[in-house]
Amino acid sequence: EEAHGPMAQCLGRGDIRYLLASYTTDWLFPTEQSRAIVRALLEARRDVTFIELDSPFGHDAFLIDSQLPKLRRLVEPFLATTLQQARR
């Protein structure tokens, strides 16, 4: 924030929908960091969806085949809705 100003001000410039996903065991990008981004987006009155996925595989959980169905079930509806809105 020091270099670019308040996060809400920086993130509030785009007219897009945001989807943030976090894994409970991600130590590289902890859930609390994602929640801080969500708070900034909400403060900037942006359209934001946040999902937190429980997984024992940490940051690389999205690379594990057994974890993909759970992620897909949550991401696909968001993408489908975004595509519908973009086509209007």
Secondary structure, DSSP 8 states (H G I E B T S, - for coil): -TTT--HHHHHTT---EEEEEEETT-SSS-HHHHHHHHHHHHHTT-EEEEEEE--TTGGGGGGSGGGHHHHHHHHHHHHHHHHHHHH-
